[in-house]
């Protein structure tokens, strides 16, 4: 019995190995300034599909566990409409976690939040979004007329708050333009 269990563990280890380098080199990054952002439809933590709202100006991406904790710890202290009020959407990459861990721990934990968390659940879908980015930081993507204007990175909740609550002229005008043009 013991040798069967060891054999299964060894087999699972080798099945998990792949030619990742070859696959990664073929991935074309999606979050690059000047590129058009393709239409995104992602499920939220309640498995409800969402497309980006027409007036969205900022996308907050968390590709790592630490970045997601920074975002969720901050967002849970805000009103339920905080992201919407600031024309922002939050996208968390949970694709690296095994599906059993996602279904037993991650998704139930996310359901406790009052803010919407859009999920990148598939590694192949997530790969182009994180390609070439600092995945340990929170990525902020600015969108104007479906075009990525810039990508910024933050590490702390104070930096996240400053970017989301930015009251620059562009932060006030861009959501109106995006809604009118989409």
Order of alpha helices (4+ residues) and beta strands (2+ residues): alpha-alpha-beta-beta-beta-alpha-alpha-beta-alpha-beta-alpha-beta-beta-alpha-alpha
